[in-house]
Amino acid sequence: GTDFEVKRRWSLELKPTLYKNGRFAAEHERVPKPIVDDLDGDGFAEVLVVTREPKLKLLDPQHPISGSHGLGLADGEMHLRIKAETTLLSKGVGNVRSGRQAVAIATGYLDPASDRRRHKYVVVLTHDWTVMCFD
């Protein structure tokens, strides 16, 4: 038949202590939804998430760490490796957190289509209307 079972394969803890109530995000504390996309053109999708720290993290689902490696995860559940991460805080202004929370995130090409392998760029819009571009 067509029966199937959905099981959680991996999860990402986003530090609920960073929320004002310590448990879940209020409307103004929510971050954009994760993006699953092939950013580097290798044919495999990565997972791009924004956190409340505020950071941008690129996770690698192709090389997960099994829950059996002492990470406190259930058998069969995976922990995704961080392929890359960066802060959204300004470097020269004393790491001011105000206004640096991401409100939107998108990926796309800057180069025209061709036969060569292309990679995508990541654009983040922050609460203070700053547009940040990452390659």
TORKOL-4160 file (C-alpha; in steps of 0.2 Angstrom, whole numbers, padded with zeros to 4 digits, m for minus):
135
<pt num="1" X="0000" Y="0000" Z="0000"/>
<pt num="2" X="0004" Y="0018" Z="0002"/>
<pt num="3" X="0006" Y="0018" Z="0021"/>
<pt num="4" X="0022" Y="0027" Z="0027"/>
<pt num="5" X="0028" Y="0033" Z="0044"/>
<pt num="6" X="0036" Y="0050" Z="0048"/>
<pt num="7" X="0050" Y="0050" Z="0060"/>
<pt num="8" X="0060" Y="0065" Z="0066"/>
<pt num="9" X="0078" Y="0062" Z="0060"/>
<pt num="10" X="0086" Y="0078" Z="0067"/>
<pt num="11" X="0083" Y="0093" Z="0077"/>
<pt num="12" X="0091" Y="0110" Z="0081"/>
<pt num="13" X="0090" Y="0117" Z="0098"/>
<pt num="14" X="0088" Y="0136" Z="0097"/>
<pt num="15" X="0091" Y="0141" Z="0115"/>
<pt num="16" X="0074" Y="0146" Z="0122"/>
<pt num="17" X="0083" Y="0155" Z="0136"/>
<pt num="18" X="0086" Y="0169" Z="0123"/>
<pt num="19" X="0067" Y="0172" Z="0123"/>
<pt num="20" X="0060" Y="0185" Z="0136"/>
<pt num="21" X="0049" Y="0171" Z="0144"/>
<pt num="22" X="0063" Y="0158" Z="0143"/>
<pt num="23" X="0052" Y="0145" Z="0134"/>
<pt num="24" X="0046" Y="0151" Z="0117"/>
<pt num="25" X="0047" Y="0165" Z="0105"/>
<pt num="26" X="0034" Y="0179" Z="0106"/>
<pt num="27" X="0028" Y="0187" Z="0090"/>
<pt num="28" X="0042" Y="0200" Z="0089"/>
<pt num="29" X="0055" Y="0187" Z="0094"/>
<pt num="30" X="0052" Y="0175" Z="0080"/>
<pt num="31" X="0066" Y="0172" Z="0067"/>
<pt num="32" X="0063" Y="0168" Z="0048"/>
<pt num="33" X="0060" Y="0150" Z="0044"/>
<pt num="34" X="0075" Y="0139" Z="0039"/>
<pt num="35" X="0080" Y="0138" Z="0020"/>
<pt num="36" X="0084" Y="0121" Z="0013"/>
<pt num="37" X="0094" Y="0124" Z="m0003"/>
<pt num="38" X="0110" Y="0119" Z="m0013"/>
<pt num="39" X="0120" Y="0134" Z="m0009"/>
<pt num="40" X="0137" Y="0129" Z="m0016"/>
<pt num="41" X="0131" Y="0120" Z="m0032"/>
<pt num="42" X="0138" Y="0103" Z="m0027"/>
<pt num="43" X="0121" Y="0095" Z="m0029"/>
<pt num="44" X="0117" Y="0092" Z="m0011"/>
<pt num="45" X="0105" Y="0104" Z="m0001"/>
<pt num="46" X="0111" Y="0113" Z="0015"/>
<pt num="47" X="0100" Y="0120" Z="0029"/>
<pt num="48" X="0102" Y="0138" Z="0032"/>
<pt num="49" X="0095" Y="0145" Z="0049"/>
<pt num="50" X="0095" Y="0161" Z="0058"/>
<pt num="51" X="0096" Y="0161" Z="0077"/>
<pt num="52" X="0092" Y="0174" Z="0091"/>
<pt num="53" X="0111" Y="0176" Z="0096"/>
<pt num="54" X="0110" Y="0183" Z="0081"/>
<pt num="55" X="0119" Y="0171" Z="0070"/>
<pt num="56" X="0118" Y="0164" Z="0053"/>
<pt num="57" X="0122" Y="0145" Z="0052"/>
<pt num="58" X="0124" Y="0134" Z="0038"/>
<pt num="59" X="0121" Y="0116" Z="0043"/>
<pt num="60" X="0126" Y="0100" Z="0033"/>
<pt num="61" X="0113" Y="0086" Z="0032"/>
<pt num="62" X="0124" Y="0076" Z="0021"/>
<pt num="63" X="0136" Y="0072" Z="0036"/>
<pt num="64" X="0126" Y="0071" Z="0052"/>
<pt num="65" X="0132" Y="0064" Z="0068"/>
<pt num="66" X="0122" Y="0050" Z="0075"/>
<pt num="67" X="0113" Y="0051" Z="0091"/>
<pt num="68" X="0123" Y="0036" Z="0097"/>
<pt num="69" X="0139" Y="0046" Z="0099"/>
<pt num="70" X="0134" Y="0052" Z="0116"/>
<pt num="71" X="0125" Y="0068" Z="0111"/>
<pt num="72" X="0109" Y="0064" Z="0121"/>
<pt num="73" X="0099" Y="0060" Z="0106"/>
<pt num="74" X="0087" Y="0046" Z="0103"/>
<pt num="75" X="0093" Y="0031" Z="0092"/>
<pt num="76" X="0091" Y="0035" Z="0074"/>
<pt num="77" X="0090" Y="0054" Z="0078"/>
<pt num="78" X="0104" Y="0065" Z="0070"/>
<pt num="79" X="0114" Y="0081" Z="0075"/>
<pt num="80" X="0118" Y="0091" Z="0060"/>
<pt num="81" X="0136" Y="0098" Z="0058"/>
<pt num="82" X="0139" Y="0116" Z="0057"/>
<pt num="83" X="0147" Y="0119" Z="0040"/>
<pt num="84" X="0149" Y="0138" Z="0042"/>
<pt num="85" X="0142" Y="0152" Z="0054"/>
<pt num="86" X="0144" Y="0170" Z="0056"/>
<pt num="87" X="0137" Y="0184" Z="0067"/>
<pt num="88" X="0125" Y="0197" Z="0062"/>
<pt num="89" X="0132" Y="0209" Z="0074"/>
<pt num="90" X="0142" Y="0224" Z="0068"/>
<pt num="91" X="0161" Y="0222" Z="0071"/>
<pt num="92" X="0166" Y="0240" Z="0075"/>
<pt num="93" X="0151" Y="0246" Z="0086"/>
<pt num="94" X="0154" Y="0236" Z="0102"/>
<pt num="95" X="0143" Y="0222" Z="0096"/>
<pt num="96" X="0127" Y="0231" Z="0098"/>
<pt num="97" X="0113" Y="0218" Z="0097"/>
<pt num="98" X="0098" Y="0231" Z="0095"/>
<pt num="99" X="0091" Y="0230" Z="0077"/>
<pt num="100" X="0102" Y="0215" Z="0072"/>
<pt num="101" X="0088" Y="0202" Z="0073"/>
<pt num="102" X="0084" Y="0195" Z="0055"/>
<pt num="103" X="0067" Y="0197" Z="0049"/>
<pt num="104" X="0069" Y="0190" Z="0032"/>
<pt num="105" X="0081" Y="0178" Z="0023"/>
<pt num="106" X="0083" Y="0173" Z="0005"/>
<pt num="107" X="0095" Y="0164" Z="m0007"/>
<pt num="108" X="0098" Y="0167" Z="m0025"/>
<pt num="109" X="0111" Y="0169" Z="m0040"/>
<pt num="110" X="0120" Y="0184" Z="m0044"/>
<pt num="111" X="0128" Y="0176" Z="m0060"/>
<pt num="112" X="0119" Y="0173" Z="m0076"/>
<pt num="113" X="0115" Y="0155" Z="m0080"/>
<pt num="114" X="0130" Y="0146" Z="m0089"/>
<pt num="115" X="0137" Y="0128" Z="m0090"/>
<pt num="116" X="0149" Y="0131" Z="m0075"/>
<pt num="117" X="0145" Y="0127" Z="m0057"/>
<pt num="118" X="0137" Y="0142" Z="m0049"/>
<pt num="119" X="0134" Y="0145" Z="m0030"/>
<pt num="120" X="0120" Y="0155" Z="m0022"/>
<pt num="121" X="0121" Y="0170" Z="m0011"/>
<pt num="122" X="0112" Y="0173" Z="0005"/>
<pt num="123" X="0103" Y="0189" Z="0009"/>
<pt num="124" X="0097" Y="0194" Z="0026"/>
<pt num="125" X="0086" Y="0209" Z="0031"/>
<pt num="126" X="0088" Y="0214" Z="0049"/>
<pt num="127" X="0075" Y="0223" Z="0060"/>
<pt num="128" X="0084" Y="0240" Z="0058"/>
<pt num="129" X="0082" Y="0238" Z="0038"/>
<pt num="130" X="0101" Y="0233" Z="0036"/>
<pt num="131" X="0103" Y="0222" Z="0021"/>
<pt num="132" X="0117" Y="0209" Z="0022"/>
<pt num="133" X="0124" Y="0198" Z="0008"/>
<pt num="134" X="0134" Y="0183" Z="0011"/>
<pt num="135" X="0143" Y="0171" Z="m0001"/>
